[in-house]
Amino acid sequence: MKILVPIKRVVDYNVKVRPKADESDVDLNNVKMAINPFCEIAVEEAVRLKESGSAEEIIAVTVGASNAQEQLRTALALGADKAILIETDLEAQPLAIAKALKSIVEKESPDLVIMGKQAIDGDNNQTGQMLAALLGYPQATFASELKISDRKAEVTREVDGGLQTISIDLPAIVTSDLRLNEPRYASLPNIMKAKQKPLEVINAEEIGVDMNPRISTIKVSPPPEREAGIIVESVEELVEKLKNEAKVIT
């Protein structure tokens, strides 16, 4: 079985992002970048499937600028066998990414596509569903458990009402949730080996996908600062303030 794992380059989740001085976008100068955490979970799940004997090959793929090769090398160090970069300097948005991934799926013919449910920058939660629709594949989103057997995937999904377990035929799209697994750290020997693994670069124009953004960012600004709280001396004073100042009780 061949597994395709789309990943995304994002600002490291430990970094507090700030807008540019002109508020035109997020300031990425000298900011640490990393694999999107949900994508990292997807890579880990693919590696576990390979280690269990359910898969033979893992391909990591991303859409973005040339510097995204850094995150692809990380995926290779974590256990992927080869990587593909669909290179574009334009802002890659969900529909364009899904169309680009569709071309890679058609080229590589994976049995399973595992990807993060969303990226922590845009939080769109759209690409996996769009890719499934474009391919006509069954999908299982928000996966917290995944089992493969007899050309079927049994997936436990995290839904509003609790957990839902479904069975879908392969090939299929699965998007990972936080509780699917805990990603491993890349060891130094594997980081060195990753430098020798194949990484293919494909220009987005070569696959005939229009990467021009459909949505433009008008302004990026930090959230307003919250006013400092106050300390009250008694329950009576608290009730009085809730009643007359906050007007949350009558």
N, C-alpha and C positions, 0 to 999 in steps of 0.2 A: 504494500500500500504506500502511496505517495501522499505526503501532506504538504500543503502550501500554507505558510504563515505570514500574512501581511502585518507589517509593523509600522510605527510612525515615530519620527523624531520630534520630541517635545522638550520643553523646559523641565529640568529635573524637579520632581514633586517637592523636594526640600527647599527649593528656591522661591523666595517671595518676589513675584514679578512686579515690575513698575512700568508705567506708560512713558513714552518719549516726552520730551519737553513740550513739543507741539501737539501732543495727544493724538497723533496720527496712527499710532500702533503701539504694541508692547516693545519695550527696549530689550533687545537681545544681545547687546554688546557685552562681551566678556561674561556671558551667562552660561552656566553649566547645562548641557543638553544630555538627554538620555532617551532610552526606549520608553515609550508610553507604558505605564505600569500594567494596564490590562493586556497590552500586546506581549509584555514579558511573561505574563501568566500563560498566554497562548503558546509561546515558544516552549515554556516548561512542560506544558501538557503534551505537545507534540514529541518532545524528547522522551517523556515517560512512555508514550505509546511505542516509540521506537525501541526503548530499552526492554519493554515487555514482549517484544516480538510482533506487535501488531502493525508496525510500519517499517519500511526499509529506507525511505529517503525523506528528508525534510528540506524544503526550499523556503528561505526567508525572502520577502519582497517588500519594497517600499517605493513610494512615489515622493519625489522631492528633489532638492538641489544636490550637488555633488558631495556636500559635507555630510549627507545622510549615510554615506558609506561607513562612517564611524559606527553608527548604530547597527548596520548590517554586519559589520565585523564582530560586534558584541554578540549578535544573534548566532553567528558562526561559532564563537567561543563557547556559547551556552549549549551547542550541540547540533545546530543546523548544518547540513552538508554542503549547500551552496546558496548563493544569494543573487538577487536581481534588483538593480536600481532602475526605475523608470525616471529618467532625469528631466526635470523641468525647473526653471527659475520662477515660474508663476506660482501664485498661492494655490495650492491644491485643495479643492473643496470636495465634500463627500461624493457628489454625483460623478465628477470627473475622475476621482480616485476609483470609484466602483467600475467605471467604464475601462480605465486602464488595467485594473485587476482582472476584469473579464477577458481581456486580450491575453493575459498571462495564463489564466486558467485554460483557455482554449489551446494555448501553445503547449503547456506542460501536462495537461490532463490529470490533475491530482484527484485522488479519491476523496479527500477531505480538505476543507479549508477551515482552519481555526484562526480566529482573530479576536482582538479585544472588542468588548461591547461598545466602547467609546474611547475617545482620546481626551486627556485631561485639559487640553487647551481650549478646544471648541465645545466639548461635551455634547456633540451633535447626536451621537447614537443613531447613525443613519447608514453608514457605509456597508455594514454587513447585510442589512435588509435590502439595500439597493442592489448589491451584488447578487444576492439570491434571486431577486426579481428579474434582473437582466439575464441571468443564466437559466432561469426556470428550475432552480434547485430547491429541494426542501431545506428548511432552516430551523435551527434551534438556538434561540437567543438567551442570554443571561445564564449560561451554563454553570452549575456548581458541582456537577459530577458528569463524567463521560465514560461510557463503556462501548467498545467496538467488538462486534462478533457477527459472522455470517453476513457480511456486506450490509450491516445495519449499525446505526449508532443509537444507543440508549442514553438519553440526556435528561438529567434532572435540572429543571429551570427554577430560578428564583422569581416568583411572581408576587403580585400584591397580596394574594390570599395565602401565601406560604410557598410550598414546593409543588411543582408539576413535573411528572416524569413522562416523557414521550419517546417513541421509537420512530426513527426516520431512515429511509433508504439512502445508501451512498451512491453517487457523490452528493455531498451536502455541505452546507455552511453552518458552522457553530461559532457563536460569540461567547467569550469567556467573562465570567463575573469574578469578583474578588475571592470568593471562597472555593474556587475550583482547585487551587493548589497554592503552595508557597514557593516562588521561584528560587533556584539555586544561585550561588555566586560563581562567576567564571573563574576557574583556576588559572594560574600563571601558565602551566604547560598548554592548556587549551587556548589561551589567548595567543600564544606563540603559534600553535597549529592553525589558528583561524587565519593567520596572515597568508597561509599557503592554500587555503580553500578558494575555489572559484567564485568570483564576483563579476557578474555580467552587467554592463551598463547599456541601457537602451534609451535613446532619445524619445521623448513623448511624441514627437512629430512622426517618428517612424511607425508608430502603431495607429496613427490616424485618430487620436483622441484630442478633442478640443479642451485644453486645460484652462481656458480663460475663465476667471471667476464670474459666477452669476450674482454674487452678493459682494458689495463693497463696504468696507469699514469706514464709518463716518467719524467716529470719535472713540478713543479709549481713555477712560479716566478712573481713578481709584474710587472705591465706595466712600460715601460721606462718613466722617468720623462720628462715632457715637458719643453722646453727652455722658459726662461722668455721673455715676450713681450717687445717691445720698443715703445717709444712715439715719434711721428714725429711732426715737427713744422708746416708743411704746406701740402697742397694737392700735391704740386709739389714734395716734398720730398717723400711722400707716393707712388706716381706714379713711381718715380725713383727707389725706393727700390723694388716695385712689378715687375718692368721691368728688372732690372739688377741683383738683389740678389735673389728674389724668382722666377723670370722668369715665372710668371703666366700670364703676358701680353706681347705682342710684339708690 
